[in-house]
Amino acid sequence: MMQRRTFLPLLAAPLLAQDEAAKQVFRTTVNVVVAPVTVTDRDGRHVSGLEGKDFTLFDNTKAQDIKVDVSFVPISMVVAVQSNDSVEMTLPAIKKIGPLIEGLVTGSQGEAAILAFDHRLRVMQEFTNDGRLLTAALAKINAGSSTSAMIDSVFQATRMLRARPAGHRKILLLITETRDGGSEGRLREALLEAQIHNVIVYTININRAIGMLTRKMPVPRPDPVPVGARPVPGGAPMTPGTTEALSGYRGQSANFVPVFIEIFKQAKGLFVDNPVEVMTEYTGGREFAFTTQRSLEEAMSKLGEELHSQYLLSYTPNNLQQGGWHDIRVDVAKNALNVRTRKGYWMAAVMK
């Protein structure tokens, strides 16, 4: 995405003469837009060997003068792991992926950092290409509070990535449930930050149903309402057994409502309120999922294969006067190939 530079805002106009104020405009220095492109055949296999002449990129339907990088570009990656209490039973599997991050994702020239989040954002390991340090950092992640500030973790990871070398590809890998649970930041701003700094977001999704079923329940609190104070049908005995059968209470809570709510929220999150889907679609990334150790390792393998099979298309837009949303479309000259790239980017209007 384009990076913005300093500009003279119209708010400074009261300090200028009126005719001079009329000439003040917003100005911006435009850098390149980077569009990661994944090309697969009809069987889902990655296609290699394409050249720059095989690609055509359209920005708001206008063809662009593009540069295509088909060589290996070192990767800087932040692996952000959800670490609240709902994923406690899943963390042991996640702690074993350190060697996969080193071997399949970063490579010998790449680097990765580990970030854990519940209501806190904890940098467990700064950028390194030492797999032992990555594995040790993952091993230190323990389940925390009941919230998960996933959107806030995107802000933190973007801040970490934007300081990495300009020639590196910047990747955020979120290992998380698909919905946010307590962030202070908003999705829109997080997405804009990721786009501005050309951060590609990938996710390996933790199944929420499994999290709910395997979540350790807190120590039950004593029921503040005495057994004899609960209503029962006329003539029924006021005994603990009767109260338990009628209301589900017997000196402590047994509440099944949250499980039902999670089922309905999951259905909604899949189609409507799914920040993970939004972030991957609009930065050019992809969603994976896992339920077992083996499926997690397979997801990491597929991610590594994709990252090292991508083509990086870059360009300086030739339609800067068009503010708002810019659609990106990439065509490949060869037939029967599937092309995936970022959906586009947002740009404020530029006045000259």
Disulfide bonds with the S-S distance in Angstrom:
none
